Amino acid sequence: MAEMEYRQLGRSGLRVSVLGFGSWVTFANKNQLDTATQAAECLSAAKEAGVNFFDNAEAYSAGESERVMGQAFRDLGWKRHEFVVSTKLFWGLHEQVNMRNTLNRKYLSQAIDGSLERFGLDFVDLVFCHRADPKTPIEETVWAMSDMITQGKALYWGTSEWTADEIRAAYDIAERHHLHKPLMEQPQYNILWRDRVEKEYKRLYEDIGLGTTTWSPLSSGLLTGKYLDGIPDGSRATLPGYEWLKGMLTDEGRNKKVADLKVIADELGVSLAQLSLAWCAKNPNVSTVITGASSAAQVRENMTALDAMPLLTEEIMGRIDLISYF
């Protein structure tokens, strides 16, 4: 397998593996990776392949994903300097007013403490505002996030699924008040979902040096090809709480594109998943592609996408563009 590539996270000095590993859906899920032991097997396989970035969020399994990942770190005996870990804050875990779907100072200051307690860590490397909050002034959020960095509870902060205008507003406020600026964005990005990363954020890469930690590179499994003949038993769309995926995964137009992409993958002698992951990583404005897996074997298979990257010539990328856009 090809060696892992490490990229600068935006204009920071932090380097992250071009393929990362995330816990969404899988960690603390009784149908996936329910225990720290199972999670540790996947984390270990990822680290062996050169992964140094591990993504999480307060909302994943209502905080239990952070707890499972933190326990796995300890079980593996990893030193704190050996990995980069993130969390994301917005949805909240408590039903009280000010504790749900907000980025106000009260919530943020308490939410980061909860995440650190669940992880069993003194700090996270990256913390994201998991969504934008139109009810809280961006200035209040920027001050709260900057204070989080100053207090040493996180090293860098960023956003997830914010508009370009919202990111620029936050950056300008931070610059005006000499605060810690938002450094990175975590958007969805894959062959079938690309406009925000490639078009909306285009000016931000040069203007403010935005880094990206992209999620859903396989479009919730659609770009593995396993849904071409319907929804198989045990797939993500059959999990409780993920029924909303069924419409997207069975969409005739999307699956026609997937079938056409599989023709290219077959020509190159790689799996459709390898092709799709490698395609995401080919974008120089992507700092790291967050992969997911429910077994160590699946982690190792995802990592072989590194071998597919050199196969994606200009001609192949052009053919993929034709399928993706038309």
VOGU-3710 file (C-alpha; in Angstrom, 3 decimals, decimal comma):
1> maemeyrqlg> 0,000/0,000/0,000  1,188/3,526/-0,798  2,512/5,662/2,035  0,126/8,023/3,765  0,267/11,656/2,652  0,079/14,451/5,241  -1,330/17,871/4,398  -1,348/21,201/6,175  -4,714/21,976/7,748  -5,422/25,257/6,020
11> rsglrvsvlg> -2,776/27,844/6,906  -2,012/26,253/10,244  1,157/24,370/11,026  -0,865/21,246/11,821  -0,482/18,326/9,428  -3,236/15,743/9,063  -3,339/12,461/7,157  -5,095/12,827/3,805  -7,325/9,928/4,884  -8,774/10,286/8,360
21> fgswvtfank> -11,076/8,070/10,402  -14,421/9,086/11,915  -16,908/7,543/14,324  -20,230/8,747/12,902  -22,872/5,955/12,823  -20,449/3,247/13,937  -19,105/3,949/17,459  -21,363/3,085/20,418  -23,922/1,628/18,015  -25,123/-1,835/19,030
31> nqldtatqaa> -25,416/-2,763/15,350  -21,890/-1,579/14,507  -19,005/-0,952/16,965  -20,637/-1,143/20,359  -17,567/-1,537/22,575  -14,226/0,163/23,063  -12,541/-3,122/22,144  -14,188/-3,190/18,715  -13,460/0,508/18,223  -9,827/-0,003/19,216
41> eclsaakeag> -9,398/-2,607/16,477  -10,491/-0,063/13,861  -8,433/2,752/15,354  -5,373/0,518/15,443  -5,825/-0,515/11,801  -6,170/3,119/10,785  -3,084/4,201/12,706  -1,065/1,351/11,215  -1,931/2,762/7,781  -0,652/6,187/8,817
51> vnffdnaeay> -3,900/7,867/9,890  -3,330/10,525/12,545  -6,694/12,351/12,439  -9,718/10,918/14,269  -13,075/12,676/14,056  -15,934/12,622/16,541  -18,841/14,757/17,774  -20,871/15,338/20,897  -24,025/14,348/19,004  -22,738/10,958/17,843
61> sageservmg> -24,641/8,346/19,868  -25,566/11,099/22,358  -22,010/11,496/23,626  -21,237/7,780/23,887  -19,122/7,849/20,725  -16,681/10,207/22,456  -16,637/7,969/25,513  -15,940/4,827/23,460  -13,192/6,524/21,443  -11,531/7,900/24,567
71> qafrdlgwkr> -11,557/4,486/26,212  -10,115/2,953/23,049  -7,270/5,488/23,089  -6,447/4,439/26,651  -6,774/0,726/25,936  -4,368/1,085/23,026  -1,912/2,988/25,199  -1,599/5,835/22,704  0,380/8,859/23,819  -1,359/12,210/23,399
81> hefvvstklf> 1,211/13,437/20,880  0,467/10,493/18,571  -2,974/11,543/17,344  -5,146/14,480/16,338  -8,735/14,256/17,579  -11,753/16,452/16,980  -15,239/17,002/18,300  -18,189/19,072/17,151  -20,701/21,061/19,202  -24,227/22,327/18,474
91> wglheqvnmr> -27,009/19,778/18,907  -26,590/19,351/22,671  -27,389/16,491/25,039  -29,769/18,137/27,500  -33,383/19,197/26,964  -33,081/22,423/28,946  -33,350/25,855/27,343  -29,920/27,067/26,119  -28,615/23,500/25,817  -30,032/22,402/22,439
101> ntlnrkylsq> -29,365/23,535/18,861  -27,369/26,583/19,846  -23,942/28,172/19,742  -24,433/30,563/22,631  -21,639/31,086/25,138  -23,332/29,184/27,961  -23,829/26,047/25,911  -20,403/26,094/24,255  -18,484/26,635/27,487  -20,238/23,701/29,146
111> aidgslerfg> -20,358/21,439/26,074  -16,587/21,408/25,591  -16,117/20,443/29,249  -18,559/17,552/28,761  -16,732/16,343/25,675  -13,348/16,418/27,395  -14,760/14,498/30,352  -16,195/11,815/28,079  -12,980/11,540/26,075  -10,863/11,547/29,236
121> ldfvdlvfch> -8,606/14,160/27,617  -7,241/17,517/28,707  -7,863/19,023/25,267  -9,055/18,217/21,757  -7,006/19,324/18,790  -9,944/20,528/16,711  -13,386/21,711/17,746  -16,126/22,535/15,246  -19,384/24,451/15,445  -21,435/21,538/14,091
131> radpktpiee> -23,982/23,791/12,369  -24,625/27,526/12,163  -26,966/29,107/14,712  -29,043/31,978/13,264  -30,441/32,812/16,719  -27,051/33,575/18,289  -24,990/36,542/17,068  -21,925/35,229/15,244  -19,825/37,599/17,347  -20,890/35,833/20,550
141> tvwamsdmit> -19,968/32,454/19,056  -16,601/33,705/17,807  -15,679/35,085/21,231  -16,748/31,827/22,948  -14,775/29,667/20,517  -11,711/31,904/20,746  -11,861/31,755/24,549  -11,990/27,950/24,284  -8,665/28,053/22,430  -7,144/30,543/24,879
151> qgkalywgts> -8,149/28,302/27,787  -6,305/25,373/26,177  -9,402/23,194/25,852  -8,904/23,012/22,073  -6,068/24,012/19,766  -7,975/25,086/16,647  -11,604/25,849/15,922  -13,734/25,733/12,815  -17,187/25,211/11,392  -19,257/22,444/9,822
161> ewtadeiraa> -21,768/23,021/7,037  -21,652/26,805/7,351  -22,189/28,993/4,296  -19,241/30,854/2,829  -20,788/34,135/4,007  -21,109/32,855/7,583  -17,509/31,627/7,618  -16,229/34,926/6,252  -18,287/36,887/8,796  -16,819/34,834/11,654
171> ydiaerhhlh> -13,302/35,270/10,278  -13,709/39,039/9,906  -15,021/39,389/13,465  -12,082/37,407/14,827  -9,616/39,460/12,823  -11,191/42,756/13,914  -10,972/41,832/17,608  -7,625/39,968/17,386  -9,268/36,667/18,340  -8,477/33,105/17,297
181> kplmeqpqyn> -9,873/32,745/13,790  -11,895/29,831/12,385  -9,360/27,663/10,612  -11,262/24,796/9,005  -14,660/23,708/7,728  -16,155/20,203/7,746  -18,479/19,920/4,727  -19,971/16,956/2,934  -17,969/16,196/-0,204  -18,115/13,372/-2,704
191> ilwrdrveke> -18,435/12,761/-6,442  -22,192/13,294/-6,229  -22,086/16,267/-3,817  -19,382/18,755/-4,715  -20,627/22,303/-5,380  -20,102/23,720/-1,885  -16,475/22,596/-1,616  -15,557/23,369/-5,220  -17,620/26,507/-5,905  -19,063/28,181/-2,812
201> ykrlyedigl> -15,847/27,989/-0,792  -13,514/28,642/-3,734  -12,526/32,182/-2,699  -12,035/31,178/0,949  -9,086/28,862/0,238  -6,993/31,727/-1,070  -8,486/34,615/0,920  -8,392/33,115/4,422  -6,547/29,818/3,924  -9,529/27,634/4,804
211> gtttwsplss> -8,767/23,981/5,539  -11,343/21,223/5,047  -12,011/17,920/6,817  -14,602/16,474/4,472  -17,238/13,891/5,404  -19,376/11,301/3,580  -16,877/10,574/0,770  -18,923/7,491/-0,138  -22,266/9,309/0,043  -23,501/7,160/2,948
221> glltgkyldg> -22,435/4,008/1,110  -24,057/4,835/-2,224  -20,622/5,140/-3,860  -19,665/1,616/-2,860  -22,158/0,270/-5,385  -23,864/-1,969/-2,849  -27,229/-0,259/-3,370  -27,376/-0,802/-7,124  -29,746/-3,743/-6,582  -31,701/-2,295/-3,664
231> ipdgsratlp> -31,023/-1,994/0,067  -29,172/-5,037/1,417  -29,808/-6,396/4,910  -27,508/-4,952/7,566  -26,634/-1,832/5,565  -26,724/1,663/7,053  -30,168/2,405/5,619  -31,612/-0,462/7,690  -30,329/0,947/10,994  -32,841/2,539/13,383
241> gyewlkgmlt> -32,819/6,317/12,970  -31,379/6,240/9,440  -34,592/5,606/7,524  -34,182/9,040/5,932  -31,348/7,622/3,820  -33,548/5,205/1,874  -34,817/7,722/-0,648  -31,339/8,919/-1,539  -29,865/5,427/-1,713  -32,567/4,107/-4,027
251> degrnkkvad> -32,760/7,192/-6,266  -32,722/5,994/-9,874  -30,716/8,937/-11,223  -27,999/8,680/-8,592  -27,682/4,934/-9,047  -27,330/5,397/-12,814  -24,310/7,607/-12,109  -22,947/5,044/-9,659  -23,255/2,322/-12,302  -21,383/4,506/-14,810
261> lkviadelgv> -18,652/5,230/-12,243  -18,284/1,520/-11,576  -17,378/1,024/-15,234  -14,392/3,361/-14,728  -13,418/1,653/-11,461  -13,503/-1,741/-13,168  -11,308/-0,442/-15,995  -8,744/0,770/-13,454  -8,874/-2,474/-11,481  -10,027/-0,807/-8,257
271> slaqlslawc> -13,225/-0,929/-6,251  -15,797/1,823/-6,588  -15,093/2,798/-2,955  -11,359/3,120/-3,660  -12,086/5,260/-6,707  -14,467/7,506/-4,767  -12,128/8,025/-1,810  -9,157/8,679/-4,077  -11,215/11,201/-6,069  -11,938/13,213/-2,921
281> aknpnvstvi> -8,285/13,151/-1,887  -7,184/14,401/-5,319  -8,664/17,817/-4,534  -5,765/19,914/-3,126  -8,232/22,012/-1,087  -9,227/18,904/0,887  -6,998/18,620/3,944  -8,312/15,220/5,007  -11,054/12,838/3,871  -12,933/11,339/6,824
291> tgassaaqvr> -13,520/7,633/6,249  -15,740/5,363/8,317  -15,813/1,626/8,874  -17,492/-1,024/11,004  -14,533/-3,434/11,012  -10,748/-3,368/10,905  -10,859/-5,150/7,538  -13,007/-2,369/6,129  -10,572/0,226/7,478  -7,699/-1,493/5,688
301> enmtaldamp> -9,705/-1,688/2,474  -10,471/2,043/2,632  -6,802/2,847/3,107  -5,941/1,173/-0,200  -7,524/4,206/-1,850  -4,025/5,669/-1,575  -2,985/3,228/-4,303  -5,768/4,453/-6,580  -4,802/8,133/-6,463  -2,029/7,906/-9,109
311> llteeimgri> -4,492/6,174/-11,454  -6,777/9,214/-11,546  -5,248/10,949/-14,539  -6,591/14,140/-16,051  -8,475/12,054/-18,602  -10,079/9,865/-15,903  -11,002/12,914/-13,804  -12,653/14,422/-16,875  -14,737/11,292/-17,427  -15,811/11,374/-13,789
321> dlisyf> -16,824/15,032/-14,183  -19,068/14,149/-17,125  -20,838/11,493/-15,066  -21,060/13,627/-11,947  -22,492/16,746/-13,567  -24,727/15,266/-16,273
//
